[in-house]
Amino acid sequence: MSYGANMTTDFEIVGTFKTAEGADGYKEVRVQQLLKPVRYVDAAINACTIATAIM
């Protein structure tokens, strides 16, 4: 389900970290990203309103 957010344009990667081996049942270590929203609040609210109205 999407609420109008685009991961490639609406967020900036501000950090990464590796999970511990075996975390959450995954055998391999995974790299996760910490994201910061960069879209203006009014634009985000408008996109969410439009996306949820279509559903």
PyMOL Python script that loads the backbone (N, CA, C, O; Angstrom):
from pymol import cmd

cmd.read_pdbstr("""\
ATOM      1  N   MET A   1       0.844  -1.165   0.000  1.00  0.00           N
ATOM      2  CA  MET A   1       0.000   0.000   0.000  1.00  0.00           C
ATOM      3  C   MET A   1       0.897   1.239   0.000  1.00  0.00           C
ATOM      4  O   MET A   1       1.899   1.277   0.715  1.00  0.00           O
ATOM      5  N   SER A   2       0.554   2.223  -0.774  1.00  0.00           N
ATOM      6  CA  SER A   2       1.330   3.455  -0.855  1.00  0.00           C
ATOM      7  C   SER A   2       0.442   4.634  -0.489  1.00  0.00           C
ATOM      8  O   SER A   2      -0.734   4.679  -0.849  1.00  0.00           O
ATOM      9  N   TYR A   3       1.008   5.559   0.211  1.00  0.00           N
ATOM     10  CA  TYR A   3       0.284   6.770   0.581  1.00  0.00           C
ATOM     11  C   TYR A   3       0.834   7.986  -0.152  1.00  0.00           C
ATOM     12  O   TYR A   3       0.787   9.105   0.360  1.00  0.00           O
ATOM     13  N   GLY A   4       1.352   7.760  -1.345  1.00  0.00           N
ATOM     14  CA  GLY A   4       1.816   8.858  -2.178  1.00  0.00           C
ATOM     15  C   GLY A   4       3.297   9.180  -2.027  1.00  0.00           C
ATOM     16  O   GLY A   4       3.792  10.106  -2.669  1.00  0.00           O
ATOM     17  N   ALA A   5       4.008   8.436  -1.194  1.00  0.00           N
ATOM     18  CA  ALA A   5       5.436   8.705  -1.007  1.00  0.00           C
ATOM     19  C   ALA A   5       6.258   7.970  -2.059  1.00  0.00           C
ATOM     20  O   ALA A   5       5.939   6.844  -2.442  1.00  0.00           O
ATOM     21  N   ASN A   6       7.308   8.618  -2.512  1.00  0.00           N
ATOM     22  CA  ASN A   6       8.238   8.018  -3.456  1.00  0.00           C
ATOM     23  C   ASN A   6       9.583   7.892  -2.751  1.00  0.00           C
ATOM     24  O   ASN A   6      10.193   8.900  -2.391  1.00  0.00           O
ATOM     25  N   MET A   7      10.042   6.676  -2.554  1.00  0.00           N
ATOM     26  CA  MET A   7      11.261   6.435  -1.781  1.00  0.00           C
ATOM     27  C   MET A   7      12.494   7.078  -2.404  1.00  0.00           C
ATOM     28  O   MET A   7      13.427   7.440  -1.686  1.00  0.00           O
ATOM     29  N   THR A   8      12.514   7.224  -3.720  1.00  0.00           N
ATOM     30  CA  THR A   8      13.714   7.757  -4.375  1.00  0.00           C
ATOM     31  C   THR A   8      13.766   9.281  -4.408  1.00  0.00           C
ATOM     32  O   THR A   8      14.851   9.853  -4.508  1.00  0.00           O
ATOM     33  N   THR A   9      12.610   9.954  -4.326  1.00  0.00           N
ATOM     34  CA  THR A   9      12.610  11.410  -4.408  1.00  0.00           C
ATOM     35  C   THR A   9      12.170  12.105  -3.124  1.00  0.00           C
ATOM     36  O   THR A   9      12.490  13.278  -2.931  1.00  0.00           O
ATOM     37  N   ASP A  10      11.463  11.433  -2.261  1.00  0.00           N
ATOM     38  CA  ASP A  10      10.903  12.071  -1.070  1.00  0.00           C
ATOM     39  C   ASP A  10      11.729  11.830   0.193  1.00  0.00           C
ATOM     40  O   ASP A  10      11.413  12.369   1.254  1.00  0.00           O
ATOM     41  N   PHE A  11      12.783  11.025   0.082  1.00  0.00           N
ATOM     42  CA  PHE A  11      13.609  10.707   1.242  1.00  0.00           C
ATOM     43  C   PHE A  11      15.086  10.785   0.888  1.00  0.00           C
ATOM     44  O   PHE A  11      15.472  10.569  -0.261  1.00  0.00           O
ATOM     45  N   GLU A  12      15.903  11.094   1.878  1.00  0.00           N
ATOM     46  CA  GLU A  12      17.356  11.143   1.730  1.00  0.00           C
ATOM     47  C   GLU A  12      17.953  10.125   2.702  1.00  0.00           C
ATOM     48  O   GLU A  12      17.526  10.043   3.854  1.00  0.00           O
ATOM     49  N   ILE A  13      18.931   9.357   2.247  1.00  0.00           N
ATOM     50  CA  ILE A  13      19.612   8.404   3.119  1.00  0.00           C
ATOM     51  C   ILE A  13      20.562   9.194   4.018  1.00  0.00           C
ATOM     52  O   ILE A  13      21.451   9.891   3.530  1.00  0.00           O
ATOM     53  N   VAL A  14      20.371   9.083   5.326  1.00  0.00           N
ATOM     54  CA  VAL A  14      21.217   9.809   6.263  1.00  0.00           C
ATOM     55  C   VAL A  14      22.104   8.873   7.089  1.00  0.00           C
ATOM     56  O   VAL A  14      22.927   9.329   7.884  1.00  0.00           O
ATOM     57  N   GLY A  15      21.932   7.572   6.895  1.00  0.00           N
ATOM     58  CA  GLY A  15      22.779   6.623   7.601  1.00  0.00           C
ATOM     59  C   GLY A  15      22.449   5.203   7.190  1.00  0.00           C
ATOM     60  O   GLY A  15      21.388   4.941   6.624  1.00  0.00           O
ATOM     61  N   THR A  16      23.352   4.296   7.473  1.00  0.00           N
ATOM     62  CA  THR A  16      23.131   2.874   7.234  1.00  0.00           C
ATOM     63  C   THR A  16      23.666   2.095   8.436  1.00  0.00           C
ATOM     64  O   THR A  16      24.535   2.569   9.167  1.00  0.00           O
ATOM     65  N   PHE A  17      23.138   0.912   8.617  1.00  0.00           N
ATOM     66  CA  PHE A  17      23.654   0.040   9.658  1.00  0.00           C
ATOM     67  C   PHE A  17      23.437  -1.402   9.246  1.00  0.00           C
ATOM     68  O   PHE A  17      22.559  -1.699   8.436  1.00  0.00           O
ATOM     69  N   LYS A  18      24.230  -2.289   9.799  1.00  0.00           N
ATOM     70  CA  LYS A  18      24.124  -3.715   9.502  1.00  0.00           C
ATOM     71  C   LYS A  18      23.402  -4.408  10.645  1.00  0.00           C
ATOM     72  O   LYS A  18      23.640  -4.122  11.819  1.00  0.00           O
ATOM     73  N   THR A  19      22.515  -5.327  10.277  1.00  0.00           N
ATOM     74  CA  THR A  19      21.837  -6.113  11.300  1.00  0.00           C
ATOM     75  C   THR A  19      22.784  -7.202  11.799  1.00  0.00           C
ATOM     76  O   THR A  19      23.740  -7.574  11.117  1.00  0.00           O
ATOM     77  N   ALA A  20      22.508  -7.691  12.967  1.00  0.00           N
ATOM     78  CA  ALA A  20      23.294  -8.790  13.510  1.00  0.00           C
ATOM     79  C   ALA A  20      22.955 -10.075  12.757  1.00  0.00           C
ATOM     80  O   ALA A  20      21.809 -10.275  12.355  1.00  0.00           O
ATOM     81  N   GLU A  21      23.926 -10.925  12.571  1.00  0.00           N
ATOM     82  CA  GLU A  21      23.683 -12.218  11.936  1.00  0.00           C
ATOM     83  C   GLU A  21      22.645 -12.970  12.759  1.00  0.00           C
ATOM     84  O   GLU A  21      22.775 -13.094  13.976  1.00  0.00           O
ATOM     85  N   GLY A  22      21.621 -13.468  12.087  1.00  0.00           N
ATOM     86  CA  GLY A  22      20.553 -14.201  12.756  1.00  0.00           C
ATOM     87  C   GLY A  22      19.411 -13.328  13.252  1.00  0.00           C
ATOM     88  O   GLY A  22      18.429 -13.849  13.780  1.00  0.00           O
ATOM     89  N   ALA A  23      19.514 -12.019  13.096  1.00  0.00           N
ATOM     90  CA  ALA A  23      18.452 -11.113  13.546  1.00  0.00           C
ATOM     91  C   ALA A  23      17.166 -11.371  12.779  1.00  0.00           C
ATOM     92  O   ALA A  23      17.169 -11.488  11.553  1.00  0.00           O
ATOM     93  N   ASP A  24      16.092 -11.457  13.502  1.00  0.00           N
ATOM     94  CA  ASP A  24      14.751 -11.639  12.923  1.00  0.00           C
ATOM     95  C   ASP A  24      14.650 -12.892  12.061  1.00  0.00           C
ATOM     96  O   ASP A  24      13.819 -12.965  11.155  1.00  0.00           O
ATOM     97  N   GLY A  25      15.494 -13.871  12.345  1.00  0.00           N
ATOM     98  CA  GLY A  25      15.436 -15.139  11.625  1.00  0.00           C
ATOM     99  C   GLY A  25      16.216 -15.181  10.322  1.00  0.00           C
ATOM    100  O   GLY A  25      16.249 -16.218   9.661  1.00  0.00           O
ATOM    101  N   TYR A  26      16.842 -14.077   9.940  1.00  0.00           N
ATOM    102  CA  TYR A  26      17.641 -14.056   8.721  1.00  0.00           C
ATOM    103  C   TYR A  26      19.060 -14.511   9.052  1.00  0.00           C
ATOM    104  O   TYR A  26      19.677 -14.006   9.990  1.00  0.00           O
ATOM    105  N   LYS A  27      19.564 -15.446   8.294  1.00  0.00           N
ATOM    106  CA  LYS A  27      20.914 -15.951   8.558  1.00  0.00           C
ATOM    107  C   LYS A  27      21.988 -14.960   8.150  1.00  0.00           C
ATOM    108  O   LYS A  27      23.020 -14.851   8.814  1.00  0.00           O
ATOM    109  N   GLU A  28      21.754 -14.234   7.059  1.00  0.00           N
ATOM    110  CA  GLU A  28      22.772 -13.310   6.554  1.00  0.00           C
ATOM    111  C   GLU A  28      22.626 -11.929   7.199  1.00  0.00           C
ATOM    112  O   GLU A  28      21.545 -11.539   7.640  1.00  0.00           O
ATOM    113  N   VAL A  29      23.740 -11.208   7.240  1.00  0.00           N
ATOM    114  CA  VAL A  29      23.750  -9.828   7.711  1.00  0.00           C
ATOM    115  C   VAL A  29      23.122  -8.967   6.621  1.00  0.00           C
ATOM    116  O   VAL A  29      23.446  -9.115   5.443  1.00  0.00           O
ATOM    117  N   ARG A  30      22.229  -8.072   7.013  1.00  0.00           N
ATOM    118  CA  ARG A  30      21.584  -7.185   6.044  1.00  0.00           C
ATOM    119  C   ARG A  30      21.940  -5.740   6.359  1.00  0.00           C
ATOM    120  O   ARG A  30      22.140  -5.375   7.518  1.00  0.00           O
ATOM    121  N   VAL A  31      22.016  -4.920   5.310  1.00  0.00           N
ATOM    122  CA  VAL A  31      22.270  -3.487   5.484  1.00  0.00           C
ATOM    123  C   VAL A  31      20.919  -2.775   5.426  1.00  0.00           C
ATOM    124  O   VAL A  31      20.156  -2.950   4.476  1.00  0.00           O
ATOM    125  N   GLN A  32      20.636  -1.983   6.437  1.00  0.00           N
ATOM    126  CA  GLN A  32      19.402  -1.203   6.469  1.00  0.00           C
ATOM    127  C   GLN A  32      19.755   0.273   6.374  1.00  0.00           C
ATOM    128  O   GLN A  32      20.850   0.690   6.749  1.00  0.00           O
ATOM    129  N   GLN A  33      18.813   1.054   5.868  1.00  0.00           N
ATOM    130  CA  GLN A  33      19.045   2.479   5.668  1.00  0.00           C
ATOM    131  C   GLN A  33      18.159   3.294   6.596  1.00  0.00           C
ATOM    132  O   GLN A  33      17.007   2.938   6.846  1.00  0.00           O
ATOM    133  N   LEU A  34      18.703   4.381   7.097  1.00  0.00           N
ATOM    134  CA  LEU A  34      17.953   5.342   7.883  1.00  0.00           C
ATOM    135  C   LEU A  34      17.604   6.494   6.943  1.00  0.00           C
ATOM    136  O   LEU A  34      18.494   7.132   6.380  1.00  0.00           O
ATOM    137  N   LEU A  35      16.313   6.756   6.774  1.00  0.00           N
ATOM    138  CA  LEU A  35      15.846   7.744   5.802  1.00  0.00           C
ATOM    139  C   LEU A  35      15.265   8.969   6.487  1.00  0.00           C
ATOM    140  O   LEU A  35      14.640   8.874   7.543  1.00  0.00           O
ATOM    141  N   LYS A  36      15.485  10.120   5.865  1.00  0.00           N
ATOM    142  CA  LYS A  36      14.950  11.384   6.348  1.00  0.00           C
ATOM    143  C   LYS A  36      14.015  11.935   5.276  1.00  0.00           C
ATOM    144  O   LYS A  36      14.412  12.023   4.115  1.00  0.00           O
ATOM    145  N   PRO A  37      12.783  12.308   5.631  1.00  0.00           N
ATOM    146  CA  PRO A  37      11.894  12.892   4.631  1.00  0.00           C
ATOM    147  C   PRO A  37      12.409  14.259   4.192  1.00  0.00           C
ATOM    148  O   PRO A  37      12.856  15.056   5.017  1.00  0.00           O
ATOM    149  N   VAL A  38      12.346  14.524   2.889  1.00  0.00           N
ATOM    150  CA  VAL A  38      12.820  15.797   2.362  1.00  0.00           C
ATOM    151  C   VAL A  38      11.731  16.576   1.625  1.00  0.00           C
ATOM    152  O   VAL A  38      11.951  17.712   1.203  1.00  0.00           O
ATOM    153  N   ARG A  39      10.567  15.968   1.474  1.00  0.00           N
ATOM    154  CA  ARG A  39       9.460  16.653   0.795  1.00  0.00           C
ATOM    155  C   ARG A  39       8.775  17.607   1.775  1.00  0.00           C
ATOM    156  O   ARG A  39       8.684  17.318   2.968  1.00  0.00           O
ATOM    157  N   TYR A  40       8.297  18.737   1.269  1.00  0.00           N
ATOM    158  CA  TYR A  40       7.568  19.687   2.107  1.00  0.00           C
ATOM    159  C   TYR A  40       6.333  19.017   2.708  1.00  0.00           C
ATOM    160  O   TYR A  40       5.681  18.208   2.049  1.00  0.00           O
ATOM    161  N   VAL A  41       6.020  19.347   3.930  1.00  0.00           N
ATOM    162  CA  VAL A  41       4.904  18.729   4.646  1.00  0.00           C
ATOM    163  C   VAL A  41       3.599  18.885   3.878  1.00  0.00           C
ATOM    164  O   VAL A  41       2.844  17.920   3.761  1.00  0.00           O
ATOM    165  N   ASP A  42       3.315  20.068   3.354  1.00  0.00           N
ATOM    166  CA  ASP A  42       2.067  20.295   2.612  1.00  0.00           C
ATOM    167  C   ASP A  42       1.972  19.394   1.385  1.00  0.00           C
ATOM    168  O   ASP A  42       0.895  18.886   1.073  1.00  0.00           O
ATOM    169  N   ALA A  43       3.078  19.193   0.692  1.00  0.00           N
ATOM    170  CA  ALA A  43       3.083  18.321  -0.486  1.00  0.00           C
ATOM    171  C   ALA A  43       2.855  16.869  -0.069  1.00  0.00           C
ATOM    172  O   ALA A  43       2.159  16.130  -0.766  1.00  0.00           O
ATOM    173  N   ALA A  44       3.429  16.456   1.050  1.00  0.00           N
ATOM    174  CA  ALA A  44       3.240  15.091   1.542  1.00  0.00           C
ATOM    175  C   ALA A  44       1.793  14.847   1.945  1.00  0.00           C
ATOM    176  O   ALA A  44       1.230  13.799   1.629  1.00  0.00           O
ATOM    177  N   ILE A  45       1.193  15.797   2.635  1.00  0.00           N
ATOM    178  CA  ILE A  45      -0.216  15.663   3.044  1.00  0.00           C
ATOM    179  C   ILE A  45      -1.114  15.589   1.820  1.00  0.00           C
ATOM    180  O   ILE A  45      -2.038  14.777   1.782  1.00  0.00           O
ATOM    181  N   ASN A  46      -0.858  16.422   0.823  1.00  0.00           N
ATOM    182  CA  ASN A  46      -1.657  16.419  -0.406  1.00  0.00           C
ATOM    183  C   ASN A  46      -1.534  15.082  -1.139  1.00  0.00           C
ATOM    184  O   ASN A  46      -2.539  14.530  -1.587  1.00  0.00           O
ATOM    185  N   ALA A  47      -0.324  14.561  -1.265  1.00  0.00           N
ATOM    186  CA  ALA A  47      -0.112  13.268  -1.948  1.00  0.00           C
ATOM    187  C   ALA A  47      -0.809  12.147  -1.194  1.00  0.00           C
ATOM    188  O   ALA A  47      -1.388  11.258  -1.817  1.00  0.00           O
ATOM    189  N   CYS A  48      -0.766  12.169   0.117  1.00  0.00           N
ATOM    190  CA  CYS A  48      -1.425  11.149   0.933  1.00  0.00           C
ATOM    191  C   CYS A  48      -2.944  11.219   0.761  1.00  0.00           C
ATOM    192  O   CYS A  48      -3.608  10.194   0.611  1.00  0.00           O
ATOM    193  N   THR A  49      -3.478  12.429   0.783  1.00  0.00           N
ATOM    194  CA  THR A  49      -4.924  12.621   0.610  1.00  0.00           C
ATOM    195  C   THR A  49      -5.386  12.091  -0.740  1.00  0.00           C
ATOM    196  O   THR A  49      -6.409  11.412  -0.827  1.00  0.00           O
ATOM    197  N   ILE A  50      -4.641  12.397  -1.783  1.00  0.00           N
ATOM    198  CA  ILE A  50      -4.982  11.923  -3.132  1.00  0.00           C
ATOM    199  C   ILE A  50      -4.874  10.402  -3.206  1.00  0.00           C
ATOM    200  O   ILE A  50      -5.771   9.745  -3.734  1.00  0.00           O
ATOM    201  N   ALA A  51      -3.793   9.841  -2.686  1.00  0.00           N
ATOM    202  CA  ALA A  51      -3.578   8.395  -2.758  1.00  0.00           C
ATOM    203  C   ALA A  51      -4.638   7.621  -1.999  1.00  0.00           C
ATOM    204  O   ALA A  51      -5.093   6.577  -2.468  1.00  0.00           O
ATOM    205  N   THR A  52      -5.042   8.112  -0.833  1.00  0.00           N
ATOM    206  CA  THR A  52      -6.046   7.386  -0.046  1.00  0.00           C
ATOM    207  C   THR A  52      -7.454   7.578  -0.594  1.00  0.00           C
ATOM    208  O   THR A  52      -8.322   6.736  -0.358  1.00  0.00           O
ATOM    209  N   ALA A  53      -7.699   8.654  -1.314  1.00  0.00           N
ATOM    210  CA  ALA A  53      -9.008   8.869  -1.925  1.00  0.00           C
ATOM    211  C   ALA A  53      -9.248   7.900  -3.078  1.00  0.00           C
ATOM    212  O   ALA A  53     -10.388   7.532  -3.364  1.00  0.00           O
ATOM    213  N   ILE A  54      -8.165   7.492  -3.738  1.00  0.00           N
ATOM    214  CA  ILE A  54      -8.264   6.576  -4.881  1.00  0.00           C
ATOM    215  C   ILE A  54      -8.563   5.167  -4.425  1.00  0.00           C
ATOM    216  O   ILE A  54      -9.186   4.397  -5.156  1.00  0.00           O
ATOM    217  N   MET A  55      -8.124   4.815  -3.218  1.00  0.00           N
ATOM    218  CA  MET A  55      -8.265   3.433  -2.719  1.00  0.00           C
ATOM    219  C   MET A  55      -9.695   3.076  -2.459  1.00  0.00           C
ATOM    220  O   MET A  55      -9.985   1.956  -2.038  1.00  0.00           O
TER     221      MET A  55
END
""", "prot")
cmd.dss("prot")
cmd.show_as("cartoon", "prot")
cmd.util.cbc("prot")
cmd.orient("prot")
